[in-house]
C-alpha cells in the first residue's frame, strides 16, 4: 500500500513539473489537416530538412513553443513526410502552393489569413505572433 501511495505521489510530481505549453512542433500532414478540419487557430510552417533557412528556423520555432503559453505552432517537414498525405494536405487543407521553404502560414478558424516566406529571429517571430493575436505579451 505504501508503495502505491509513493508511486502516486511521484507520478503527480512528474505531471506537475511538466511543461504547460505544447512541446510537439513537428506534425504529419494528416495531423495538420485535422487542425484545418477542426477550424482551429494555429501557425503552420512548411519546411524541409535540406533547407538551410529551415535548419536555422526550426529550433527558433521550438523555442517559441517552449517559452510561450497558448500558442499552437506546428511544422511539417515536406521532404520526410508521406508524399501521398502531403499532396492531399496541400491540395485539400492548405489550398496554397508551397514554392519556398520555410513558409509560415497564419491560420484562423481553419483558413489561411496570411503568410511569409523565410526565417525570422526569435524576437521578430514573437512580435509577429503577438501582433496577429496568437499569443499575448
N, C-alpha and C positions, 0 to 999 in steps of 0.2 A: 504494500500500500504506500509506504514511504517513497519507494522508487517511482511509482506512478505520479505522486504529487510532485516530486522533484523534477521528473521529466516534463510535466505540465508547466511548471514554473520556468524551466529552461526554454521551452517552446514559446511561452508568452514573451519572455525577454527577447528571444531572437526575432519574433514577429514585430515586437515593439521597436526594435532597433533598425528595422528595415527602412529603406528609402520610401518617402511619402509620394514621390513622383514616379512615373513610369520610367524604367531604365531601358526598355527594349526599343531600340532605334530601328534596326533592320527588320523589315517585314517582307512577306512574299507578295506577289501581285494579287493573289486571291485574298489575302488579309487586307490589302489596300482597297480592293474592290468592295469589300464588306463595309469599309468606312464610308465610301460613296453611297452605297445602297442604304445605309443607316442614316444618311443625311447628317453626318457629323461635321463639326468644325475641326479642322486639323491642317497641319503644314506637311506637305509631301515633297520629298526631294528624290529626284530621279538621278542616279549616279552610275558609275562604272568603276570596277576595281583597277582598271588600267588607265584611268583618267587622273592626271596629276592634280588638277583642281579638286577632284573628289577626295583624293587621298589626304589633302590638307583640310578640306571642309568637314569630312565625316567626323573626326574627333571633336571639332568645334560644336557640331550638332549634338553629339553625345554629351558634351559639357553643358550645353544649354538644357538638355533633357534632364540631366542630373541635378542642376542647380536651380531650375525654375519650376515651381509647382504649378500644376494645372495645364501645362502646355502639352498638346498632343502633336508630336513630331515624329514622322516616320520616313524611312529611307528604303527605296527599292533599288537594289543593285542589279542593273539590267543585264549585264553580261553573265551573271551566275544564276539568274532566275530561269525557271522553266519557260522555254520560248513560247510554247502554246498559251500558257497562262499569261505571259507578258503581253502578247499580241492581243488577247482577249481583253485584258485590263486597259491597255492603251486605247483600243478602238471603242470599247463599250462603257468604261467607267471614266477614265481620264478625259477622253474625247479631245485630246491635244496631240500634236505631233511633237515628239521629243527629238530635236536635232542636235542639241548640245548638252553635254553634262559638265557639271551639275546644273540642273534646273530645279528651282524651288517654286512650288505651287502653293498658293494660299486658298484654302477651300472652306467655304461657309455653307452650311446646310447641304453638303454634298455636291456643291457646284464650285468650279474653279473661278475665283474672282480676280486673281492677279497672279503674276509670276515674275521671276527674274532669273537671269542666266549668270552662272559663275559663282564663285565662292565669296563669302563675306567674313569679315573679322567677327570675333565673338561679340564685341560691343555693337557693331553695326547690326548684327543679326538680332540681338536682344532689343535694340532700339526699334527695329522694324516690327518685331513681334508685339512690342508694347503699342506702337503707333497703330497697328492693324487690329488691336484688341484681342490677341491670342494669349497674352499674359499681362498682369498688372505690374507696375513698377515696384 
